[in-house]
Amino acid sequence: MRLDGIEIVMGDFHLDADLGFRRGAITALMGASGSGKSTLLSVIAGFLAPASGRVLVEGQDITDLPPGARPLSILFQDQNLFPHLSVAQNVGLGLRPDLRLSADQRARRDAVLDRVGLAGLGDRLPRDLSGGQQGRAALARALLRDRPWLLLDEPFSALGPALRREMLDLLRETAAERGLSVVMVTHDPSDARAVADETCVIAEGRAAPPVPTAELFANPTPALRAYLG
């Protein structure tokens, strides 16, 4: 994925991004609150139009495509599970919005539920799940859409440290299994260190090109040093 001369302007807010995300990698977007991490993700997903520049995936310009037509799925912080639908129905939305699933589609849904550790819980409502299980259900729906890019806007930030690490481990495993390319917003350096192959630091109105995570933390840039304190 390439962000070609992207410029985002919203009132007094300004962010420039001219960089690429490596296919098949997990890339963390990290920066202070208000730096523009989620805003940049919204531009990539198509919920916000840039003032200038292009979003390219595999050389295709997707800047003007609506969100649903882009080769990506996005997972938000609040999980976006419908409270009146069962877990199986929430996950099934990843295949068909009308939930009229064929036998093959139901089998695919059940296989994904099993993969994320929710086998046998399909009939439950979201309120009957733990926070970690809700995160798994949301991830299952995103995986079922089978798009090559997965965007994560701090979907596990409300979880405790142990559950969050469990979800991050699951993310890395499933991304590797399915060949997914992941761009993950996080404010927590430990999350980036745990799963991100590369990390992009956003500071002072600019998104820096991604750098291998281990290398970045071994030799922090001035922007990362300022963020870490």
N, C-alpha and C positions, 0 to 999 in steps of 0.2 A: 504494500500500500504506500502511496506517495501523496504527501501534502505539498502541493506545488504552489509556493508563494501565497499561502493562506494568510489572510488578514481579517481579523475579527474586530469589529468596532461596535460597542454598545454604550452610548453616552460617553462617560469618562474612561470606560474600560477599553483597552487596546491589547491585542495579542497577535504576534506574528509567528507563523510556523512554516518552515520550509525544510522538510525532512522526510524520511521514509521509515516504515516499520517492516521488519523482516518477516517474510512468510514462514510459517511454521514455528515462530518463536512466541514466547510470552513477553510482552513489553509493558513495563510499569510506567505510568504517568504520575510523577510525584512533584509536589510543591506546596507552598503555604496555602491556607484557606483563602479563597478569593483570587488565586493566581490564574485560574482559568482552566483547570483540569477538566471539570465536567462540561464546561462550555465548549472546549475543543472536541470532546467526545460527542456532544450534541451536533456539532458541525459534521463530523464524520458520519454520524447516524442519519443526518438529514432533517433533524428537528430545528436546526438553525442555519440560516444561509450566511456564508462568509461575505464580507464586504468586497473581497477580491480573492483570486486564486482558485485552484481546482483540487478536488479529491479524486485520485486515480487508484483503481484497483486492477492489477494485472494489465495496466496500460489503458484501461477503459475509464473515461471521464464519467463519474457518477454524481458530479456536483449538483445537477438539476434533477436527479431521480428522487421520487418520493421515498420515505423510509422503508416501506414494505417491499420496494423493488430493488433495494440494495443487497449485495451479497454478504449480508451480515445480520447478526442478532445482537440485541443489547439487553443487559440485565441490570436493573436499577437497584438502588439501595433499599427501597421498600418492597422489593420482590414482585409487586404487581400481581399477586394472586387474588382471584375473585372469591370473596368470602362465601358466596352462595353456591359455588360449584365445588364438586369433590376434587380431590387431588388428581384422580385420573382425568376428569374433565378439564381441569386447569392445564394439565400437561398436554392433553389431546388438542388443545387450541394451537399448539405448535404445528399441527398438521392441517387442521381444517377449522376455521372460525365457526362454522355451523355445527361442529362436533359430529357430523354424520360420517363416522369412520368405517372403513371397510374392515373385513376380518384381518387383512394383512396390516392395515394401519393400527388396529388395536394390538396386534402382536408386537409391532414396532414400539408402540407406546409402553406396553408392559415390559418389554426388554430394557428400555431406557430406565423405567422405574426400578427395575431390578438392579441395573448397573449403578444407580446412585444410592442404593440401599433402602428403597421404599417399597420393595415387594410386599404385597399383602395389605398395603395402606391406601390403595387407590380409592376406596369408598369413603375415606375420612374427609372431613372438611378442614380447611387450613387452620381453623381455630383449635382443632384437635391435635395439631402437630407442634412439636417443639420448634424453637427458632432455627436450629440446625436442620431439622427436617423440612421446614418451609424453604430454606435456602436450597436444599437438595431438589425440592419440587420445581422451584424456579429454574434451576440449572438444567433439570431434565427437560423442561419445555424448550429452553434455548437450544439444547442439543438436538432435540427432535426436529427442529426447523432445518437442521443439516446445512447451515450456511458456512462458508469457509472461514469467515472472520467472526469472532466473538468479542463484543465490547462489554466491559464490566465497570459499572460506576459505583464502586465501594459497596457491593451487595452484601458483604459479610461483616461490615464494620460494627454492626450492633451486637455481634456475637462475642462471647468471652474468648480469651486467648486460645484455649484448647479447642473449642469448636471451630474458631476461625482457621486455625492451622489445619484442622481436619478437612475443612472445605477447600482450603488452598491446595492441600495434597490431592484431593479428589479432582480439582480443576486441572492440576498438572497431569495427572494420570489420564484423564479423559481427553485432554487436548492432545497428548502424545498418541493415544490410541486412534483418534479420529483425524489426526493431521490438522488440527485447528490452529489458526493464527489468532492470538489473543492480545488485546490492548486493555490494560487494567488500571483504572484510577485508584490510587491509594494515598493516604497521608502517613502511613506507617512504614518506616524503613525496614522493619522486620518482615513485612509482607513481601516487599520487593526482594529482599535477600533470600526469602524462603523459596519463591517460585519464579521470579522474573529472570529471563535470560539477559534482557537488556533493560535499561532504565532511562527514561527521558525526564529531565528536570525542567520544570516550568518556573520561571522567575523573571521579574522586571519586564514583563510584557513580551517575553520570548520563550518559545519551546525549543530547547536545545536538541540536536540530533541524539538519538539513543546511543548509549555506550554500554558495553558488557557490564552487568551489574557488579560482579566481583571486582572488576578493574575500577569502576567508578567509586566504590566504597573504600577500596585500598588507596586510591589517590583522588579524594573528593575535589570537585571543582569549587571555585569560590561560591557559586550559587548553592551547591549542596552543603558546604560548610556553614553558610549563613542559615540554611534551613534547619540543619541538625543542631545548631547552637553551640 
